[in-house]
Structures are given as structure tokens and as C-alpha cells.
């Protein structure tokens, strides 16, 4: 069965510091990985997906199949990055279109 | 664009009663809607997948007779919690996948509904 693990429930950094939110997955097939973000009092929204290989709001994430990881990184954190971040896994097949979410990491960026 | 609404945003009901939560795609048609449950400071747990015009597919461990899902149109899905009990208190979130969307995983989330059963 598929699983997504985000080992850190809470992560605090100071403004301007680098930040890395960890995500590891377990899946035997070919995965699609996503990062979702939920700002305070707002709904969940897609931040980025590994297929796009893009940088959104300064965030990047690289899929490492050898380590089964999809860590989210930003070189210089900003206060507005404070939010809940979820890593999600899409597994295709009979689960086509469905996502499995990690437990989430609350990122706090201090001024 | 791609806005999903949920109604109500908050609901309090007495134990034993039923409560209905609506999920609407406001500016697009959704062939598939997903219902999630979110426990405090925990992950979103997929409860069921709802396809327009067909029966919902429930995840393992989710009671289909307790959580009734109806997807009557391409813009509306409803979740009815029947004979609610305090342990059903939670945050329920829906998402909708656009018809003809580019990615099979493209989905837009509603703001959620806080259910409290007293």
C-alpha cells in the first residue's frame, strides 16, 4: 500500500534562512508527487508537482526515486511562507486520480 | 476560476441526527469529486470518490451506509452523515476534478465544513 511520510510536524526558521520540508513516500510503481499548501484560514491549494519541474514562489522539489523522497526546498524563507504544507502521492492504476496525503508540516517563518 | 464551495461552513447537530454537506464547483463541471476528512493537526484522509451519475467508491474502513454520497450533477456532490455521533465530529473537505482537466490529479479544494456533534 502507498504511504507518505512527513517526519516533521513543526518547522521553524528565521526569515532569509533556507528551509527544507521533508517528504518520503512508499510505492512500488511509478509515482506522481505533489506539494500542497494551506495558508491560515484558506483552502488547500496546489503548490507544485514533480512532473512540472518548476519553481513556484521560490520553492522547488526534486523527486529522488532512489531515496523515495520529494523534499520541498526554498533558499531564503519569507514570513508569508508560514503555512501548513502537505506532500501528496498519486499512484495511478485503479487509484487513478486519487491522492494520498502526508501528515503535514506546519512551517513558521519568524521575522 | 476553478472555485469550489462547501455549505455549510460550520454545523452543529445533536447525536442521532443526520446532516448534509454540499460541495459545488462554481465555474466548472466536475466529473469527479473527492471527500476527505481531516482530523486536528493531522492528514487529510480520503473517504470516497464520487463520480457523476454513478455510485461513490468508498475507501477501506469508511462506512458507506453512514456516509452517504450523492453526485447528482456535474457541479454538485453531497455528503450526508447519518445518525451522527460525537466521534463523527471533524473537518470535512471536498475537492473537484474538472471535466477534461489536463492532469488526472488536477483537483480544486473546497474550504471545508466543520461538523460538531453534541
Interface residues (C-beta under 8 A of the other chain):
Chain A: X9 X32 X34 X42 X43 X44 X45 X49 X51 X86 X90 X92 X96 X97 X98 X99 X100 X101 X102 X103 X104 X106
Chain B: X4 X32 X34 X41 X42 X43 X44 X45 X46 X49 X93 X95 X97 X103 X104 X105 X107 X109 X110 X111 X112
